[in-house]
């Protein structure tokens, strides 16, 4: 009798395990796969990596695959070709696509950063830097028409300098300028993190200005997708946006040390002290928004910057290529205050 009872108990336990395993596998198979192509892999986008590492996307039923385009043009190509479901880049690219009379154009649905994330690095240490020191110097800049270059030109004009009078090298691929600078090219270079800090640590460059501080608040990077994708996948986009908002909430309520620890698996070649330094630098300059809502004032400023750079043939209606529905819902669900700059 005892053996029979034991046998029945074992069968019962195996049945529970089997159903438990099936339930787990079923939940995994039901997760919505999404491919996100980011313009670069940088600590600048810390809220996104917090959302990945803390499992916020999984919590929202999203099976996220992250790829890096290394340039807005490449990220946009991946988005338009269907290689990626969501693109993360400067919103200027979505304006260019819209003006190209594409039927299934790109719509921005969440804004992550509100300041430029790059820094001006000099070959020599300069204690009291001023932008007129760039005269007659060679500068490694960004791609023509890209947000990094246009914000840099925006800052130069704020300092009464005509960008056309400077020697700005725009021929080097995005992500390769730090290596070129380290190899001896240029007197100054415009770099994202961790490249700016790594150049300092190697003694090959010195950060002399934060373009994020100098430019003020600008809508630097946003998440976007094809108009058709937003229309046919509202639940997936909603879950994606809610996960991002949780990441935003985290970076706005935790210390640089805590943030660095969470995102460290995303940067295995960067030591913890360097990560803390970079996160502190970004946090202190108020890089990340409190919410993901892409306000109309920010979009107007973006188009002003494009016009000043000579890259905008005509204005684009805000309501056509900005959708605030998902970001607003994420704020309401998370009880995160809506804050306008």
Number of C-alpha atoms within 10 A of each C-alpha: 6 7 8 9 10 11 12 12 12 12 12 12 12 12 12 12 12 12 12 12 12 12 12 12 11 11 11 14 12 12 17 18 14 17 19 24 27 26 22 20 21 17 23 25 21 26 26 21 24 26 25 21 17 16 14 22 24 19 15 18 20 22 19 16 13 14 17 16 21 18 19 26 17 17 25 28 14 21 22 20 9 14 14 21 21 28 30 26 30 26 27 25 18 22 24 18 17 19 14 10 9 11 11 14 20 30 26 29 24 26 27 28 26 24 26 27 24 25 24 21 30 25 21 14 15 14 8 7 13 11 14 11 9 19 13 11 13 16 23 24 26 26 18 13 19 19 24 22 18 25 27 23 21 23 20 19 13 13 13 11 17 12 17 8 10 15 16 19 16 15 12 14 13 18 16 12 24 24 12 15 22 16 10 11 17 20 17 23 29 25 27 23 20 20 21 23 21 16 22 16 12 10 13 19 25 24 23 20 19 20 21 23 19 18 17 14 17 20 24 23 24 23 23 30 26 21 17 13 18 22 10 10 11 13 15 20 23 20 21 27 24 27 27 26 27 23 23 25 20 18 22 17 10 11 14 21 15 14 22 27 14 17 22 19 12 17 16 9 8 13 11 16 12 15 23 20 16 21 25 16 17 25 17 11 16 17 23 22 24 21 24 27 27 25 17 14 13 20 20 16 14 21 20 15 20 22 15 13 17 11 16 18 10 10 13 16 13 19 10 13 22 22 20 19 13 22 24 22 15 24 20 13 11 13 9 16 10 13 9 12 9
